[in-house]
Amino acid sequence: MENKRICKKCLLRDKAPNEQIDLNKYLSVISENEKTPPSVYEKRLNICRQCDLLLEATCQACGCYVEFRAAVKHSRCPKKKW
């Protein structure tokens, strides 16, 4: 049995390419006027990385992939951290 290390605080973009879902494909369907500005997006993701509820790129408070929620301008953190 192979011991596989699970990165609990990783985002989808941090995972090995063969373990990722196509993040860019999903982000590309968000219209430009609905997208979070890049600096705000990165700030949101940094907050999520520090959160105890982040587990394998998923928010344990709501079940979303944090990179998708953070990418939509009008989205909010379910714990009101951003």
C-alpha positions in Angstrom: 0.0 0.0 0.0 1.4 3.4 -1.0 1.3 6.2 1.5 0.0 9.3 -0.3 0.5 12.6 1.5 -2.7 14.7 1.4 -2.1 18.4 1.3 -4.9 19.8 3.5 -4.2 23.5 2.7 -3.6 23.1 -1.0 -5.6 24.8 -3.7 -6.5 23.1 -7.0 -3.7 25.0 -8.8 -1.2 23.6 -6.3 -1.9 20.0 -7.1 0.0 17.9 -9.6 -1.4 18.3 -13.2 -2.8 14.7 -13.2 -4.7 15.4 -10.0 -6.3 18.7 -11.0 -9.6 19.4 -12.5 -9.3 21.9 -15.4 -9.4 25.0 -13.2 -8.8 27.4 -16.2 -11.7 25.9 -18.1 -14.1 26.5 -15.3 -12.8 30.0 -14.6 -13.0 30.9 -18.3 -16.8 30.7 -18.3 -17.1 33.5 -15.8 -17.9 36.7 -17.8 -15.4 39.5 -17.4 -17.8 41.8 -15.7 -18.5 39.1 -13.1 -14.8 38.2 -12.4 -13.0 39.3 -9.3 -10.1 41.6 -10.1 -6.8 39.6 -9.9 -5.4 41.3 -6.8 -8.7 40.8 -4.9 -8.8 37.1 -6.1 -5.3 36.5 -4.8 -6.2 38.2 -1.5 -9.2 36.0 -1.1 -7.3 32.9 -1.8 -4.6 33.9 0.7 -7.3 34.3 3.4 -8.7 30.8 2.4 -5.3 29.2 2.7 -5.1 30.4 6.4 -8.6 29.1 7.2 -9.1 26.0 9.3 -12.1 25.0 7.1 -10.0 24.6 3.9 -9.5 21.0 3.1 -8.0 19.8 -0.2 -9.1 23.0 -2.0 -12.6 22.7 -0.7 -14.4 25.0 1.8 -15.8 22.7 4.6 -18.4 25.4 5.5 -20.2 25.3 2.1 -18.6 22.5 0.0 -17.3 24.8 -2.8 -13.9 24.8 -4.4 -12.5 28.1 -3.0 -10.9 29.1 -6.3 -14.3 29.2 -8.0 -16.1 31.0 -5.2 -13.2 33.6 -4.9 -13.3 34.2 -8.7 -16.8 35.6 -8.8 -17.0 39.2 -7.8 -20.3 39.0 -5.9 -19.5 35.8 -4.0 -18.8 36.0 -0.3 -17.0 33.7 2.1 -19.6 31.7 4.1 -17.7 32.6 7.3 -17.6 36.3 6.3 -13.8 36.4 6.2 -13.9 38.2 2.8 
